[in-house]
Amino acid sequence: MRDIGEIIDDLAAEQVSLDELVRSFDDDDWHAATPAEGWTNRHQIAHLAFFDATAALALTNPQAFARHQQRAAQDPDTYRVEVLQPLLALTSPQLLEHWRKSCKTLLLALHSAAPVARYPWYGPSMSLASMATARLMETWAHGQDVADSAEIDRPATARLVHIARLACLARPYSFAKAGLPPPKTDVTVKLALPSKEWWRFGDSSSPDSITGPIDDFCLVLTRRRHVADTALEVTGPIAATWMAVGQAFAGPPGPGRYPGQFHRHPPA
């Protein structure tokens, strides 16, 4: 079993990292567009604030979360009307403080929750470790949108191992969301960590493989980079399809990023 305390601590560190990025924003920065179409930096932080709060609700009051989930399923506009609009009506300092409070509420709920229980979410129920990892992934991914808006290149951290593992476990889900049959063979994943060590996942004998920097892998599978704009080496048709349709998150995949949108590793 993974160390849930370590995952929660890494989530907290990711929240601090994003806070350090946005705390000095002026009003123009807050209203600047991000690569997510129609979303400003305010949208990104409002989104995180809401889902951190609802994750805490799922952990502490599953019945209340079920009522919220049912209402959201009945009215697709619930998120936009009841959630985003009120948060976006806040001033930028108020929104930042609201997100900070949501972060603290989530961390407290994670620390207090039973490690072996399962908790409701918008898709299948989740273990506590998966819930914490999903929130870390969302914080990092939406933080990437903010960093891209500000044209800041964030260094990779060891925290990305949690996101890489989640993305690997979600490979069958990614194929299903794309309407493709589940892959019958494995993919060897070998990723370089900031420490220069390698992190591995999958059957090492598989003819399909993905090798490269762990941040590039996570950027592709959170759909924040097109694989063509990374240093990943992709071998085999299953691996190539995964890089095209993969997602480490539940729900619609969104349009992703187009080739050439970002050039972190320009061609030689």
C-alpha positions as CSV (number, residue, x, y, z in Angstrom):
1,M,0.0,0.0,0.0
2,R,1.3,3.4,-0.9
3,D,2.2,5.9,1.9
4,I,-1.0,8.0,2.0
5,G,0.8,10.5,4.3
6,E,3.4,11.1,1.7
7,I,0.8,11.7,-1.0
8,I,-1.0,14.2,1.2
9,D,2.2,16.0,2.0
10,D,3.1,16.2,-1.7
11,L,-0.4,17.5,-2.4
12,A,0.2,20.2,0.2
13,A,3.6,21.0,-1.4
14,E,2.0,21.3,-4.8
15,Q,-0.6,23.7,-3.4
16,V,2.2,25.9,-1.9
17,S,4.0,25.9,-5.2
18,L,1.0,27.2,-7.0
19,D,0.3,29.7,-4.3
20,E,3.8,31.1,-4.7
21,L,3.2,31.5,-8.4
22,V,-0.1,33.4,-8.1
23,R,0.3,35.4,-4.9
24,S,2.1,38.2,-6.7
25,F,-0.3,38.4,-9.6
26,D,-1.8,41.8,-10.4
27,D,-5.3,42.2,-11.8
28,D,-4.1,41.9,-15.4
29,D,-2.4,38.6,-14.5
30,W,-5.5,37.2,-12.9
31,H,-7.5,38.0,-16.1
32,A,-4.9,36.8,-18.5
33,A,-6.0,33.9,-20.8
34,T,-4.6,30.5,-20.3
35,P,-4.1,27.7,-22.9
36,A,-7.5,26.3,-21.9
37,E,-9.9,28.0,-24.3
38,G,-12.1,30.6,-22.6
39,W,-10.4,30.2,-19.2
40,T,-8.4,32.9,-17.4
41,N,-6.2,32.3,-14.4
42,R,-9.2,33.2,-12.3
43,H,-11.1,30.3,-13.9
44,Q,-8.2,27.9,-13.0
45,I,-8.1,28.9,-9.4
46,A,-11.9,28.9,-9.1
47,H,-12.0,25.4,-10.6
48,L,-9.5,24.1,-8.1
49,A,-11.2,25.8,-5.2
50,F,-14.5,24.2,-6.0
51,F,-13.3,20.6,-6.5
52,D,-11.0,20.7,-3.5
53,A,-14.1,21.7,-1.4
54,T,-16.3,19.0,-3.0
55,A,-13.5,16.4,-2.4
56,A,-13.5,17.4,1.2
57,L,-17.3,17.0,1.2
58,A,-17.1,13.5,-0.3
59,L,-14.6,12.5,2.5
60,T,-16.5,14.0,5.4
61,N,-20.2,13.9,4.4
62,P,-20.9,11.3,1.6
63,Q,-24.6,11.8,1.8
64,A,-24.3,15.6,1.2
65,F,-22.0,14.9,-1.7
66,A,-24.4,12.4,-3.2
67,R,-27.1,15.1,-3.2
68,H,-24.8,17.5,-4.9
69,Q,-23.8,14.9,-7.5
70,Q,-27.4,14.1,-8.2
71,R,-28.3,17.8,-8.8
72,A,-25.3,18.2,-11.0
73,A,-26.3,15.2,-13.1
74,Q,-29.8,16.5,-13.5
75,D,-28.6,20.0,-14.6
76,P,-25.4,20.2,-16.7
77,D,-25.3,24.0,-16.1
78,T,-25.0,23.5,-12.3
79,Y,-21.3,23.8,-12.4
80,R,-21.2,26.9,-14.5
81,V,-24.2,28.7,-12.8
82,E,-23.9,27.6,-9.2
83,V,-20.1,27.2,-8.9
84,L,-18.0,29.2,-11.4
85,Q,-20.2,32.3,-11.6
86,P,-20.3,33.0,-7.8
87,L,-16.6,32.4,-7.5
88,L,-15.7,34.6,-10.5
89,A,-17.8,37.3,-8.9
90,L,-15.3,37.5,-6.1
91,T,-12.4,39.9,-6.3
92,S,-9.1,38.3,-7.2
93,P,-7.8,38.6,-3.6
94,Q,-11.0,37.1,-2.3
95,L,-10.8,34.3,-4.8
96,L,-7.3,33.5,-3.8
97,E,-8.2,33.4,-0.1
98,H,-11.2,31.2,-0.9
99,W,-9.0,28.7,-2.7
100,R,-6.5,28.7,0.2
101,K,-9.3,27.9,2.6
102,S,-10.5,25.1,0.3
103,C,-6.9,23.7,0.3
104,K,-6.8,23.7,4.1
105,T,-10.2,22.1,4.3
106,L,-9.2,19.3,1.9
107,L,-5.9,18.6,3.7
108,L,-7.7,18.3,7.0
109,A,-10.3,16.0,5.5
110,L,-7.6,13.8,3.9
111,H,-5.7,13.5,7.2
112,S,-8.9,12.6,9.1
113,A,-10.3,10.1,6.7
114,A,-10.1,6.3,7.1
115,P,-7.3,5.1,4.8
116,V,-9.0,1.8,3.9
117,A,-12.4,3.1,3.0
118,R,-13.7,4.1,-0.4
119,Y,-15.3,7.5,-1.1
120,P,-17.8,8.7,-3.6
121,W,-16.8,10.8,-6.6
122,Y,-18.3,11.9,-9.9
123,G,-17.2,8.6,-11.5
124,P,-16.4,5.4,-9.7
125,S,-15.7,5.5,-5.9
126,M,-12.1,6.2,-5.0
127,S,-9.7,5.0,-2.3
128,L,-8.2,7.7,-0.1
129,A,-4.8,7.4,-1.9
130,S,-6.5,7.8,-5.3
131,M,-8.5,10.8,-4.0
132,A,-5.3,12.5,-2.8
133,T,-3.4,11.7,-5.9
134,A,-6.2,13.0,-8.1
135,R,-6.2,16.3,-6.3
136,L,-2.4,16.5,-6.6
137,M,-2.7,15.8,-10.3
138,E,-5.4,18.5,-10.8
139,T,-3.5,21.0,-8.8
140,W,-0.3,20.4,-10.9
141,A,-2.2,20.3,-14.2
142,H,-4.2,23.5,-13.7
143,G,-1.1,25.0,-12.2
144,Q,0.6,24.3,-15.5
145,D,-2.1,26.3,-17.3
146,V,-1.3,29.2,-15.0
147,A,2.5,28.8,-15.5
148,D,2.0,28.7,-19.3
149,S,-0.1,31.9,-19.1
150,A,2.7,33.6,-17.3
151,E,5.3,32.0,-19.6
152,I,7.1,30.3,-16.6
153,D,8.9,27.0,-17.1
154,R,8.4,25.0,-13.9
155,P,11.1,22.5,-12.9
156,A,10.1,18.9,-12.5
157,T,9.8,17.5,-8.9
158,A,9.7,14.0,-7.4
159,R,6.0,14.6,-6.8
160,L,5.3,13.8,-10.4
161,V,5.8,10.1,-9.6
162,H,2.3,10.1,-8.1
163,I,0.8,11.6,-11.3
164,A,2.8,9.3,-13.6
165,R,1.5,6.2,-11.7
166,L,-2.1,7.5,-11.9
167,A,-1.7,8.0,-15.6
168,C,-0.4,4.5,-16.1
169,L,-3.2,3.0,-14.1
170,A,-5.7,5.0,-16.2
171,R,-4.5,3.7,-19.5
172,P,-7.4,1.3,-20.0
173,Y,-9.8,4.1,-19.1
174,S,-8.2,6.4,-21.6
175,F,-8.7,3.9,-24.4
176,A,-12.4,3.3,-23.3
177,K,-13.1,7.1,-23.3
178,A,-11.8,7.3,-26.8
179,G,-14.1,4.5,-27.9
180,L,-11.2,2.1,-28.5
181,P,-10.9,-1.6,-27.3
182,P,-8.7,-2.1,-24.3
183,P,-5.1,-2.8,-25.2
184,K,-4.2,-6.4,-25.0
185,T,-0.5,-5.8,-24.3
186,D,1.4,-3.7,-21.8
187,V,3.6,-0.6,-22.4
188,T,7.0,-0.3,-20.8
189,V,7.3,3.1,-19.2
190,K,10.8,4.4,-18.2
191,L,10.9,8.0,-16.9
192,A,13.8,10.1,-15.8
193,L,13.4,11.7,-12.4
194,P,14.9,15.1,-11.4
195,S,17.4,13.0,-9.3
196,K,18.6,11.4,-12.5
197,E,17.2,8.1,-11.3
198,W,14.7,6.1,-13.4
199,W,11.1,5.4,-12.5
200,R,9.6,2.3,-14.3
201,F,6.1,1.0,-14.8
202,G,4.8,-1.9,-16.8
203,D,6.1,-5.1,-18.4
204,S,9.8,-4.6,-19.3
205,S,9.5,-7.2,-22.1
206,S,6.7,-5.3,-24.0
207,P,7.6,-4.3,-27.5
208,D,5.8,-1.0,-26.9
209,S,7.6,1.6,-24.8
210,I,7.8,5.2,-23.7
211,T,11.0,6.7,-22.4
212,G,11.9,10.3,-21.4
213,P,11.5,13.0,-18.8
214,I,8.8,12.4,-16.2
215,D,7.4,15.9,-16.6
216,D,6.9,15.5,-20.3
217,F,5.1,12.2,-19.7
218,C,2.8,13.9,-17.1
219,L,2.2,16.9,-19.4
220,V,1.1,14.7,-22.2
221,L,-1.2,12.6,-20.1
222,T,-2.8,15.6,-18.4
223,R,-3.2,16.9,-22.0
224,R,-1.1,20.0,-21.4
225,R,1.4,19.2,-24.1
226,H,1.3,17.4,-27.5
227,V,3.7,14.5,-27.5
228,A,5.5,16.1,-30.6
229,D,6.6,19.0,-28.3
230,T,8.3,16.7,-25.8
231,A,11.5,14.7,-25.5
232,L,9.5,11.4,-25.1
233,E,10.7,8.4,-27.2
234,V,7.5,6.5,-28.2
235,T,7.9,3.0,-29.7
236,G,5.1,0.8,-30.9
237,P,1.5,1.4,-32.0
238,I,-0.2,0.9,-28.6
239,A,2.2,3.4,-27.0
240,A,1.6,5.9,-29.8
241,T,-2.2,5.6,-29.5
242,W,-1.9,6.0,-25.7
243,M,0.0,9.2,-26.2
244,A,-2.7,10.4,-28.6
245,V,-5.7,9.6,-26.4
246,G,-4.4,9.2,-22.9
247,Q,-5.7,11.1,-19.9
248,A,-5.0,10.9,-16.2
249,F,-8.3,12.4,-15.2
250,A,-12.0,11.4,-15.4
251,G,-14.5,13.0,-17.7
252,P,-14.2,14.4,-21.2
253,P,-10.6,14.7,-22.5
254,G,-11.0,18.1,-23.9
255,P,-9.2,19.3,-27.1
256,G,-5.7,19.1,-25.5
257,R,-2.8,21.0,-27.1
258,Y,-1.9,21.1,-30.8
259,P,1.6,20.3,-32.1
260,G,3.9,23.3,-32.0
261,Q,1.9,25.1,-29.4
262,F,4.8,24.8,-26.9
263,H,8.4,24.2,-27.8
264,R,10.1,23.0,-24.6
265,H,12.2,20.6,-26.6
266,P,12.7,22.1,-30.1
267,P,13.8,19.7,-32.9
268,A,17.6,19.4,-33.4
